[in-house]
Amino acid sequence: MTQQNASERDRVSIAQVEAAINVWRNRNPSMFDSDVLVLCAEARCLADLYGELIFTREASVSRGSLTQAQLAALAGALA
């Protein structure tokens, strides 16, 4: 295994975050609450991460910088 492959595993790409959000949105469709679109908790915490990546123009983020909720939402999307 090369060092590059190991470091790639330690990062989550913006595409992976987007895909996980879509998984959660398909599992738990958004609901309207007083004309406001409400995402499930998993999609919401990943949406925050996705927004940060867009704002900072980053293509990926270190797994070590993620919250437990974000890690659980990413893992749950793969289950």
C-alpha positions, 0 to 999 in steps of 0.5 A: 500500500502506498502512502498516498492511498493511506492518506486518501482513506483518511480523507472524505471527498465532497462527492462522498459527502454529497452521495451520503446526503442523497442516501439519507434524503432517499431513506428519510425524505425531507418534510415541510414544517411551516413552509420550511424544508427540514432534513433528517438529522443525518442529512442536516449534519452532512449538509453543514459539512458540505456547505463548509467544503463549498465555502472553503473551496476544499475538495476533501476533509480529514476524517479526524476533523469530523464530528462523531455525528458526521462520521456516523452519518457517513458510515450509516449511508454506506450500510 
